[in-house]
Amino acid sequence: EVQLVESGGGLVQAGGSLRLSCAISGFTFDEYTIGWFRQAPGKEREGVSCISTEDGSTAYADSVKGRFTISKDNAKDTVYLQMNSLKPEDTAIYYCAFTYGVGCTFYGVSSYYNSWGQGTQVTVSS
């Protein structure tokens, strides 16, 4: 069973940075896709970013392009989401999700993923 554990959330002032981590365990095959999602109070969950280990592709929501960077440490089986120039509207619970699959074409579709982490809170103050 694939398990995901997020960490790195917290409270930061606008313009600041945070790095979220998603530790992955229990996977059988090395070719998988990790998506980052977020859900703010009263809003639907939205896809933020994605990385595929099969083809190395990445994807970002327009709202975070140029500010967020997704990466993977193969040795640690961990995916990171570096978040810079944070804005109050980035405040949300951030989740990472896992699927065996190819690419990030449909990264924002929740049903695409089989396993989810418990989430980590990110709060950006103005």
Secondary structure, 3 states (H helix, E strand, C coil): CCEEEEECCEEEECCCCEEEEEEEECCCCCCCEEEEEEECCCCCCEEEEEEECCCCCEEECCCCCCCEEEEEECCCCEEEEEECCCCHHHCEEEEEEEECCCCCCCCCCHHHCCEECCCEEEEEEC
